[in-house]
Amino acid sequence: MFRRKSNTPQQVTPQPTERITSVVADGVSLRGKLTGKGGVRIEGAYDGDIELDGLLVIGPTGRVTCPQLKARHVIVAGAMRGDILAEKVEIRAGGRVWGDVTTAAMSTEEGAFLRGQIQMEEKVHLGITQPVPEVTTAENGSQEPRAAEQPAAEADERVTSAASNAEQSKGATKFKRKEKGKSKS
């Protein structure tokens, strides 16, 4: 009638730890578009777009200006100007944010500053586009991968286009050689 529960322990899958893989050091200023996968810590100044599939830490000396920052997890200990869209946002004691925050999980420490609105969602869709390797043809005819941001369908079109361009350039080279009287096959 009553069964004994088995004493076998339940297997718990550990969550992967987020790691910092790149650092923008104090005294460094960058401007542009930051995309990719992994963890980034900004201690210097950054101005531009950020779409990061990973952890973004704005250190105590970091200053970021971004129209809309998209990342899985954002920790602000420095200054951030712009909107944040992330699954998890932490504003530390010295952190200052000027902009709206949309997130599924939010935490702040005493002394944190936020001027903007917080919108809590059950699930946040980031819509981060991953860099797709693009194949380019070098001068010697070999193909080299190059990172480019585009949907996969466009990347396939570019690879096909690069291959046909390589074939056309080989044909043009043979034509020129025949013209000069150095017929090589």
C-alpha positions as CSV (number, residue, x, y, z in Angstrom):
1,M,0.0,0.0,0.0
2,F,2.7,2.5,0.9
3,R,5.9,2.5,-1.1
4,R,9.2,3.5,0.0
5,K,10.8,6.3,-1.9
6,S,14.0,5.3,-3.5
7,N,17.1,7.0,-2.1
8,T,18.7,7.6,-5.5
9,P,19.6,11.2,-5.7
10,Q,18.0,13.3,-8.5
11,Q,20.5,14.5,-11.0
12,V,20.6,18.3,-11.2
13,T,22.1,19.8,-14.4
14,P,24.4,22.6,-13.4
15,Q,23.8,25.9,-15.2
16,P,26.8,27.0,-17.3
17,T,28.8,29.8,-15.7
18,E,29.0,33.0,-17.6
19,R,32.6,34.0,-18.2
20,I,34.3,37.1,-19.4
21,T,36.2,36.5,-22.6
22,S,37.0,40.0,-23.7
23,V,37.8,43.3,-21.9
24,V,37.8,46.9,-22.9
25,A,40.3,48.3,-20.5
26,D,40.2,51.6,-18.6
27,G,41.6,54.4,-20.8
28,V,40.4,52.8,-24.0
29,S,37.6,54.4,-26.1
30,L,35.7,52.3,-28.7
31,R,33.0,53.3,-31.2
32,G,31.1,50.9,-33.4
33,K,29.0,47.8,-33.2
34,L,29.7,45.0,-30.8
35,T,28.1,41.6,-31.6
36,G,28.9,38.0,-30.8
37,K,28.8,35.3,-28.2
38,G,30.6,35.3,-24.9
39,G,31.3,37.6,-22.0
40,V,32.5,41.2,-22.3
41,R,33.7,43.6,-19.6
42,I,33.9,47.3,-20.3
43,E,36.1,49.4,-18.1
44,G,36.7,52.1,-20.6
45,A,34.3,54.1,-22.9
46,Y,32.1,52.5,-25.6
47,D,29.8,54.3,-27.9
48,G,27.7,52.3,-30.4
49,D,25.4,49.3,-30.7
50,I,25.7,46.2,-28.6
51,E,24.0,42.8,-29.3
52,L,25.7,40.1,-27.2
53,D,24.6,36.6,-26.6
54,G,26.2,36.4,-23.2
55,L,27.3,38.5,-20.2
56,L,28.0,42.2,-20.4
57,V,29.6,43.8,-17.4
58,I,30.0,47.6,-17.3
59,G,32.7,48.0,-14.6
60,P,33.0,50.9,-12.1
61,T,35.1,53.0,-14.5
62,G,33.1,51.9,-17.6
63,R,30.9,54.4,-19.6
64,V,28.6,53.0,-22.3
65,T,26.3,55.0,-24.7
66,C,24.1,52.7,-26.7
67,P,20.6,53.3,-28.2
68,Q,19.5,49.8,-27.2
69,L,21.8,47.3,-25.5
70,K,20.8,43.7,-26.0
71,A,22.4,41.0,-24.0
72,R,21.5,37.9,-22.0
73,H,22.8,39.2,-18.7
74,V,23.8,42.8,-18.0
75,I,25.7,44.0,-14.8
76,V,26.0,47.8,-14.5
77,A,28.6,49.1,-12.0
78,G,29.5,52.1,-14.1
79,A,27.4,54.4,-16.3
80,M,25.0,53.4,-19.0
81,R,23.1,55.7,-21.3
82,G,20.4,54.0,-23.4
83,D,17.8,51.3,-23.2
84,I,18.5,47.8,-21.9
85,L,16.8,44.7,-23.2
86,A,18.1,41.6,-21.3
87,E,17.0,38.4,-19.6
88,K,18.6,39.5,-16.4
89,V,19.8,43.0,-15.3
90,E,21.8,43.9,-12.2
91,I,22.5,47.5,-11.2
92,R,25.3,47.5,-8.5
93,A,25.8,50.2,-5.8
94,G,27.8,52.6,-8.0
95,G,25.9,51.8,-11.2
96,R,24.0,54.5,-13.0
97,V,21.5,53.9,-15.8
98,W,19.7,56.6,-17.9
99,G,17.2,54.7,-20.0
100,D,14.4,52.1,-20.0
101,V,14.9,48.6,-18.9
102,T,13.0,45.6,-20.2
103,T,13.9,42.3,-18.5
104,A,12.6,39.1,-16.9
105,A,14.8,39.4,-13.8
106,M,16.0,42.6,-12.1
107,S,18.1,43.3,-9.1
108,T,19.5,46.5,-7.7
109,E,21.8,47.3,-4.7
110,E,21.4,50.2,-2.3
111,G,23.0,53.2,-4.0
112,A,22.1,52.2,-7.5
113,F,20.6,54.8,-9.8
114,L,18.0,54.4,-12.6
115,R,16.3,57.2,-14.5
116,G,13.8,55.5,-16.7
117,Q,11.1,52.8,-16.6
118,I,11.4,49.1,-15.8
119,Q,9.2,46.7,-17.7
120,M,9.1,43.2,-16.4
121,E,8.3,40.4,-18.8
122,E,7.9,36.6,-18.1
123,K,10.2,35.9,-21.1
124,V,12.3,38.3,-23.1
125,H,13.0,37.7,-26.8
126,L,16.3,39.4,-27.6
127,G,16.4,38.9,-31.3
128,I,20.2,38.9,-31.4
129,T,21.6,38.2,-34.9
130,Q,24.6,35.9,-34.8
131,P,27.7,36.7,-37.0
132,V,27.7,34.3,-39.9
133,P,31.1,33.3,-41.5
134,E,31.3,34.7,-45.0
135,V,33.6,33.1,-47.5
136,T,35.7,35.5,-49.6
137,T,38.1,34.6,-52.4
138,A,41.6,35.8,-51.9
139,E,43.9,36.9,-54.7
140,N,45.5,33.5,-54.9
141,G,42.1,31.8,-55.5
142,S,41.8,30.2,-52.0
143,Q,38.7,30.8,-50.0
144,E,39.0,32.4,-46.6
145,P,36.3,32.7,-44.0
146,R,35.4,36.2,-42.8
147,A,32.8,37.2,-40.1
148,A,29.8,39.1,-41.4
149,E,26.5,39.9,-39.9
150,Q,23.6,38.7,-42.0
151,P,20.9,36.1,-42.0
152,A,21.9,32.6,-43.1
153,A,20.1,32.8,-46.5
154,E,22.1,35.9,-47.4
155,A,25.3,34.2,-46.4
156,D,24.5,31.2,-48.7
157,E,23.9,33.7,-51.6
158,R,27.2,35.4,-50.9
159,V,29.1,32.1,-50.9
160,T,27.5,31.0,-54.2
161,S,28.2,34.5,-55.6
162,A,31.8,34.3,-54.4
163,A,32.3,30.9,-56.0
164,S,30.8,32.0,-59.4
165,N,33.0,35.2,-59.3
166,A,36.0,33.0,-58.7
167,E,35.1,30.9,-61.7
168,Q,34.6,33.9,-63.9
169,S,37.9,35.4,-62.8
170,K,39.7,32.1,-63.7
171,G,38.0,32.2,-67.1
172,A,39.1,35.8,-67.6
173,T,42.6,34.9,-66.7
174,K,42.7,32.1,-69.3
175,F,41.3,34.5,-71.9
176,K,44.1,37.0,-71.2
177,R,46.8,34.4,-71.4
178,K,45.5,33.2,-74.8
179,E,45.4,36.7,-76.1
180,K,49.1,37.2,-75.2
181,G,50.0,34.0,-77.0
182,K,50.9,32.1,-73.9
183,S,48.2,29.5,-74.2
184,K,48.1,27.4,-70.9
185,S,45.4,24.9,-70.0
